[in-house]
Amino acid sequence: MALRAGMEGLMGRFSRLLGAGAGCFLLASAAACEDNGGTAGWIDVEEAASLPGERPDQDAGDRVSTREQHFEAFGYYLPFEPLQFGNWRLDTVFIAPTSDFEAWEAGLMSEEMPFGPVFVDFSDTTSATATNELGGEYHTVTTRVRADYYRVSDGAFSFEGTDSELGPVIIDGALHGDVVRAGDSQRPAFTGSIEVGGDRIRNVSLRWYGGD
């Protein structure tokens, strides 16, 4: 589902800040792009340490979305350098705080969280640009992809969703809990691969941002 200019709430304001802050990224990931229509392998974690995300609208085969019960992974995960898939640039991977996961799993947040506790934002780099209140430039056409399946754990992260414009979106790799717990925005908080519409970029690194 495509979102247009003026995205509501914190994520809308945050997306506009990305343009202003893009020049501040201090590290770059080594990325190699290849054409790959397959599905990334899913990482198994200890089920005893996880809670299921029991939402009836999740439809990803027999997989059930899970999260590690005592791992607080909340944050915005941003590329160290631009990650481009055709016209679309990845802006951020969002993971909600534990309290929102709990409410979502209890079926209490469907209206407040229409995209669920895990989603990914992209910008169409061929769309018109505008300037935010800080003077940063942003693209006016964006899309947000909700998770049909997710697995969130200290040491593992998987995401699968589908968008009418982008096609399948698959993220597979590791969350680095020590970096997240330290609130360290300089070291990689996620490493792995991201696949959009069959194009996969390997050796991706994302940094953590707390949204302050």
C-alpha atoms as one frame of an Amber mdcrd trajectory, in Angstrom:
protein
   0.000   0.000   0.000   1.511   3.284  -1.059   1.611   6.227   1.303   1.749
   9.775  -0.009   3.163  12.999   1.407   2.279  14.009   4.926   2.589  10.601
   6.678   0.955  10.895  10.086   2.566  10.730  13.475   6.134  10.209  14.545
   7.113   8.040  11.607   5.966  10.713   9.162   8.062  13.354  10.879  10.973
  10.942  11.188  10.919  10.091   7.478  11.386  13.750   6.673  14.374  13.960
   8.992  16.133  11.210   7.101  16.935  13.539   4.222  18.493  16.071   6.574
  20.537  13.482   8.419  21.682  11.373   5.504  25.038  13.138   5.275  25.893
  12.236   8.865  26.287   8.519   8.405  29.841   7.704   9.462  30.211   4.141
   8.273  29.426   2.357   5.039  28.443  -1.254   4.567  30.004  -3.361   1.826
  27.039  -4.317  -0.353  26.926  -6.535  -3.426  23.692  -6.632  -5.408  22.492
  -9.677  -7.285  19.325 -10.802  -9.031  17.683 -13.462  -6.920  14.058 -14.486
  -7.021  14.371 -17.057  -4.252  13.466 -16.734  -0.588  16.080 -16.072   2.071
  16.540 -18.815   4.638  14.897 -18.243   8.003  16.931 -18.293  11.191  15.636
 -20.480  13.993  15.792 -19.257  17.598  14.902 -20.940  20.874  11.107 -21.068
  20.984  11.178 -21.267  24.764  12.524 -17.710  24.877   9.988 -16.336  22.409
   6.379 -15.222  22.349   4.171 -15.647  19.274   2.723 -12.680  17.453  -0.715
 -14.213  17.108  -2.428 -12.015  14.519  -5.004 -13.603  12.198  -3.967 -11.478
   9.207  -0.462 -12.918   9.097  -0.148 -15.223   6.111   3.324 -16.606   5.505
   2.899 -20.326   5.161   3.142 -22.278   8.389   5.477 -19.801  10.080   4.229
 -17.991  13.164   5.717 -14.601  13.971   7.725 -14.633  17.199   9.788 -12.325
  19.371  12.181 -12.971  22.206  10.300 -12.200  25.382  12.985 -10.289  27.286
  14.743  -8.579  24.374  13.879  -4.886  23.974  14.674  -4.182  20.321  12.725
  -0.935  19.933  14.201   1.493  17.460  14.604   2.732  13.915  17.243   0.807
  11.950  18.837   2.988   9.256  21.258   2.228   6.407  24.792   3.551   6.805
  24.665   4.329   3.090  21.762   4.441   0.591  20.222   1.075  -0.293  18.474
   1.346  -3.657  16.085  -1.155  -5.257  15.073   0.215  -8.639  13.325   3.529
  -7.964  12.921   2.719  -4.283  15.331   3.579  -1.475  15.096   1.903   1.917
  14.576   4.543   4.598  14.115   2.624   7.832  13.204  -0.676   9.469  11.039
  -0.080  12.526  10.666  -2.385  15.543   8.112  -1.385  18.186   8.758  -1.431
  21.948   7.843  -4.487  23.991   4.690  -2.849  25.371   3.329  -2.386  21.838
   4.173  -5.986  20.931   2.233  -7.154  23.978  -0.781  -5.039  23.072  -0.608
  -6.188  19.447  -0.425  -9.834  20.432  -3.438  -9.343  22.702  -5.397  -7.873
  19.769  -5.634  -4.422  21.352  -3.672  -2.331  18.848  -5.131  -3.079  15.420
  -6.476   0.456  14.959  -3.574   2.298  16.580  -1.000   0.149  14.764  -2.396
  -0.553  11.288   1.058  -1.652  10.112   1.790  -3.806  13.138   4.858  -3.761
  15.402   7.402  -4.331  12.599   7.444  -2.523   9.265   9.779  -1.088   6.622
   9.625   2.342   4.930  10.804   3.154   1.401  10.959   6.364  -0.668  10.481
   6.619  -4.434  13.571   8.548  -5.512  11.944   9.506  -8.829   9.137  11.376
  -7.059   9.024  15.102  -6.423  10.947  16.467  -3.466   9.981  18.902  -0.737
  11.791  20.575   2.139  11.062  19.894   5.803  11.159  22.365   8.666  14.869
  21.685   9.218  15.764  22.408   5.614  16.246  18.777   4.677  14.980  17.433
   1.366  12.691  14.410   1.181  10.757  12.553  -1.512   7.015  12.984  -1.453
   6.100   9.429  -2.488   6.758   6.703   0.049   5.473   3.256   0.872   5.316
   1.322   4.120   5.493  -2.491   4.132   3.998  -4.353   7.056   5.273  -7.730
   8.190   3.360 -10.826   7.165   5.989 -12.683   9.170   8.644 -11.548  11.615
  11.100 -13.070  14.038  12.790 -10.717  16.507  15.546 -12.016  18.781  18.902
 -10.998  20.181  21.059 -12.519  17.456  18.382 -13.070  14.790  15.941 -10.992
  12.774  13.678 -12.017   9.901  10.990 -10.059   8.085   8.708 -10.933   5.200
   6.126  -8.624   3.642   4.661  -7.764   0.254   3.926  -4.415  -1.372   1.980
  -3.773  -4.563   4.771  -1.555  -5.900   7.878  -3.308  -4.558   6.772  -6.936
  -4.544   8.160  -9.279  -1.846  10.363  -7.690   0.805  12.590 -10.101   2.747
  15.105  -9.215   5.446  17.233 -11.895   7.069  20.155 -11.553   9.447  21.152
 -10.754  13.011  20.238  -8.085  15.544  23.164  -7.179  17.767  21.675  -6.820
  21.224  24.789  -5.318  22.787  24.663  -2.430  20.305  20.916  -1.889  20.805
  21.153  -2.002  24.600  24.010   0.502  24.535  22.054   2.852  22.279  25.119
   2.939  20.043  24.369   4.585  16.689  27.902   4.205  15.336  28.210   0.411
  15.218  25.993  -1.922  13.153  22.873  -2.955  15.075  21.744  -5.273  12.243
  23.797  -7.204   9.716  22.417  -9.447   7.020  20.699  -9.259   3.631  17.706
  -7.382   2.237  15.756  -8.532  -0.798  13.156  -6.414  -2.602  11.280  -7.650
  -5.648  13.867 -10.388  -6.216  16.914  -8.098  -5.978  19.049  -8.929  -2.958
  21.750  -6.831  -1.356  24.051  -8.834   0.878  26.351  -7.670   3.674  23.965
  -4.923   4.730  24.591  -3.014   7.963  21.940  -0.898   9.668  22.546   1.464
  12.561  20.198   1.975  15.499  18.339   5.215  16.196  16.074   5.771  19.192
  13.877   8.442  17.645  14.709  11.239  20.118
